Amino acid sequence: MTYLGQIKPYKILSTRHADERMEQRGVDWRQALGAILSLGIDRLREYETGDRDVLVRDTVNGFTAVFTVDRKQIRIITVIDNVDCHTRENELEVSVS
C-alpha cells in the first residue's frame, strides 16, 4: 500500500493494484481522491463499516474509483477508466459530476 496523506480524520492509502491501474489509465491519485472526498465527510462516515466496496463514478473526468472506508482509513482499491463499469453484488454505487 502507498500512503498518500491524511485528510482529518482519514488516513489515505492506495493498494499496489490501484497504483498500477492509475498509472496505466492516466488517472492521477489526486483526481481519484478528489472524487472520493467530493462525497463529503458525512457520507464517508456512513461507509465506515468496511464491509463493502464503494464505487464513485466521476462523470466529468470519465473514471470510476473503487474504495473502502474502514477504521478511519480510506483505501483506494482500483481505478477504472470509464464510468460504465459493472457493479458487483456487495458494492455501493455513487456518482459525482
C-alpha positions in Angstrom: 0.0 0.0 0.0 1.0 3.5 -0.7 0.5 6.2 1.9 -1.0 9.2 0.2 -1.6 11.5 3.1 -4.2 12.4 5.7 -7.4 14.3 5.5 -8.8 14.5 9.0 -10.0 12.2 10.3 -8.9 9.8 7.5 -5.6 8.3 6.5 -5.5 7.9 2.8 -3.9 4.7 1.3 -3.9 3.1 -2.1 -3.2 -0.5 -2.9 -0.4 -1.5 -5.2 -3.0 -2.6 -7.7 -4.6 0.9 -7.6 -1.2 2.5 -8.1 -0.6 0.3 -11.2 -4.1 1.0 -12.6 -3.9 4.7 -12.1 -0.6 4.8 -13.9 -1.8 2.6 -16.7 -5.1 4.5 -17.1 -3.7 8.0 -16.8 -5.7 8.9 -13.7 -3.7 11.0 -11.1 -4.2 9.9 -7.5 -5.3 13.5 -6.7 -8.2 13.1 -9.2 -9.3 9.8 -7.6 -9.0 11.2 -4.1 -10.9 14.3 -5.2 -13.8 12.2 -6.5 -13.9 10.3 -3.2 -13.7 13.4 -1.0 -16.3 15.2 -3.0 -18.8 12.8 -1.3 -18.2 14.7 1.9 -17.1 13.6 5.4 -20.7 12.8 6.5 -21.2 10.4 3.6 -17.8 8.8 4.1 -18.7 8.2 7.8 -21.7 6.2 6.5 -19.4 3.9 4.7 -17.0 3.3 7.6 -18.2 -0.3 8.3 -15.6 -1.5 5.7 -17.9 -4.4 4.8 -18.4 -3.3 1.2 -16.6 -1.5 -1.5 -17.8 1.8 -2.8 -17.7 2.8 -6.5 -17.7 6.5 -7.1 -18.2 7.4 -10.8 -16.6 10.7 -11.8 -18.7 11.6 -14.9 -16.8 14.8 -15.5 -13.3 13.1 -15.7 -14.6 9.8 -17.1 -13.3 7.3 -14.5 -14.6 5.2 -11.6 -12.7 4.9 -8.3 -13.3 1.8 -6.1 -12.5 2.3 -2.4 -13.4 1.2 1.1 -13.5 3.0 4.4 -12.5 1.2 7.5 -11.3 2.4 10.9 -10.6 5.9 9.7 -8.7 4.7 6.6 -9.8 5.3 3.0 -8.2 2.6 0.8 -8.3 3.1 -2.9 -8.6 -0.4 -4.3 -8.6 0.4 -8.1 -9.4 2.9 -10.7 -11.3 2.1 -13.9 -11.0 4.3 -16.9 -14.7 4.6 -17.7 -18.0 5.2 -15.8 -20.0 2.4 -17.4 -18.4 -0.5 -15.5 -20.3 -3.3 -13.8 -21.3 -3.1 -10.1 -20.8 -6.3 -8.1 -23.3 -7.6 -5.6 -21.6 -6.3 -2.5 -20.7 -2.8 -3.9 -22.3 0.5 -3.3 -22.5 2.8 -6.3 -22.5 6.6 -6.1 -21.8 9.3 -8.8 -20.3 12.7 -8.8 -20.5 15.3 -11.5 
